[in-house]
């Protein structure tokens, strides 16, 4: 939870802001398709008496998503897409040169 502020500071690009704004309006769980409700988590390990972090919690499966989790999932998807494009490019180069 404490890394939420650090993630928001590093997400200075418009793409990062779009992801964070989309997080606030997401109402379907990505795991089960259930209803996501707003929730707050408090990080008690910080020295400032706690840091509240807005989260979404699925009422059906219990999945909890905060902006940091959402950002990390986005980065994983982007890395996967880049790998797929690289493999597809290598396959095309192999077909053209053959």
C-alpha positions as CSV (number, residue, x, y, z in Angstrom):
1,X,0.0,0.0,0.0
2,X,2.9,2.4,0.8
3,X,4.0,2.1,-2.8
4,X,0.8,3.6,-4.2
5,X,2.2,7.1,-3.9
6,X,5.5,6.1,-5.5
7,X,3.6,4.4,-8.4
8,X,1.4,7.5,-8.9
9,X,4.5,9.7,-9.0
10,X,6.2,7.5,-11.6
11,X,3.0,7.1,-13.6
12,X,3.4,10.6,-15.0
13,X,2.5,9.6,-18.5
14,X,-1.0,10.1,-19.8
15,X,-1.3,6.3,-20.2
16,X,-0.7,5.9,-16.5
17,X,-3.3,8.4,-15.6
18,X,-5.8,6.8,-17.9
19,X,-5.2,3.4,-16.2
20,X,-5.7,5.0,-12.8
21,X,-8.9,6.7,-13.9
22,X,-10.2,3.5,-15.4
23,X,-9.6,1.8,-12.1
24,X,-12.1,4.1,-10.4
25,X,-14.9,3.2,-12.8
26,X,-14.3,-0.5,-13.1
27,X,-17.2,-2.6,-11.8
28,X,-16.6,-6.1,-13.1
29,X,-14.1,-8.5,-11.5
30,X,-11.4,-9.7,-13.9
31,X,-11.3,-13.1,-12.1
32,X,-14.9,-14.1,-11.9
33,X,-17.0,-11.3,-13.5
34,X,-18.6,-10.5,-10.1
35,X,-19.5,-7.1,-8.7
36,X,-16.6,-4.9,-7.5
37,X,-17.3,-2.5,-4.7
38,X,-15.2,0.4,-3.3
39,X,-13.2,-0.4,-0.2
40,X,-10.3,1.1,1.7
41,X,-7.2,-0.6,3.0
42,X,-5.0,1.0,5.6
43,X,-1.2,0.4,5.7
44,X,-0.3,0.3,9.4
45,X,3.4,-0.2,8.8
46,X,4.1,3.4,7.7
47,X,5.4,5.7,10.4
48,X,2.7,8.3,9.7
49,X,-0.1,6.5,11.5
50,X,-1.5,4.7,8.5
51,X,-2.0,5.3,4.8
52,X,-5.4,4.8,3.4
53,X,-5.5,3.4,-0.1
54,X,-8.6,3.2,-2.3
55,X,-9.2,-0.4,-3.4
56,X,-11.9,-2.4,-5.2
57,X,-13.1,-5.7,-3.7
58,X,-15.1,-8.4,-5.4
59,X,-18.2,-9.4,-3.4
60,X,-18.2,-12.8,-5.1
61,X,-14.6,-14.1,-5.0
62,X,-12.9,-11.6,-2.7
63,X,-10.3,-10.4,-5.1
64,X,-8.8,-7.1,-4.0
65,X,-7.4,-4.7,-6.6
66,X,-5.7,-1.4,-5.8
67,X,-3.9,1.0,-8.2
68,X,-0.5,-0.7,-7.7
69,X,-2.0,-4.1,-8.5
70,X,-3.7,-2.7,-11.6
71,X,-0.5,-1.0,-12.8
72,X,1.5,-4.2,-12.4
73,X,-1.1,-6.2,-14.3
74,X,-1.0,-3.5,-17.1
75,X,2.8,-3.8,-17.2
76,X,2.6,-7.6,-17.5
77,X,0.1,-7.4,-20.3
78,X,2.3,-4.9,-22.2
79,X,5.3,-7.2,-21.8
80,X,3.3,-10.1,-23.0
81,X,2.1,-8.2,-26.0
82,X,5.7,-7.1,-26.8
83,X,6.8,-10.8,-26.6
84,X,4.0,-11.9,-29.0
85,X,4.9,-9.1,-31.5
86,X,8.6,-10.2,-31.3
87,X,7.7,-13.8,-32.0
88,X,5.4,-12.9,-34.8
89,X,8.1,-10.7,-36.3
90,X,10.6,-13.5,-36.1
91,X,8.1,-15.9,-37.8
92,X,7.5,-13.4,-40.6
93,X,11.2,-12.9,-41.1
94,X,11.7,-16.7,-41.2
95,X,8.9,-17.0,-43.8
96,X,10.1,-14.2,-46.0
97,X,13.7,-15.4,-46.1
98,X,12.8,-19.0,-46.7
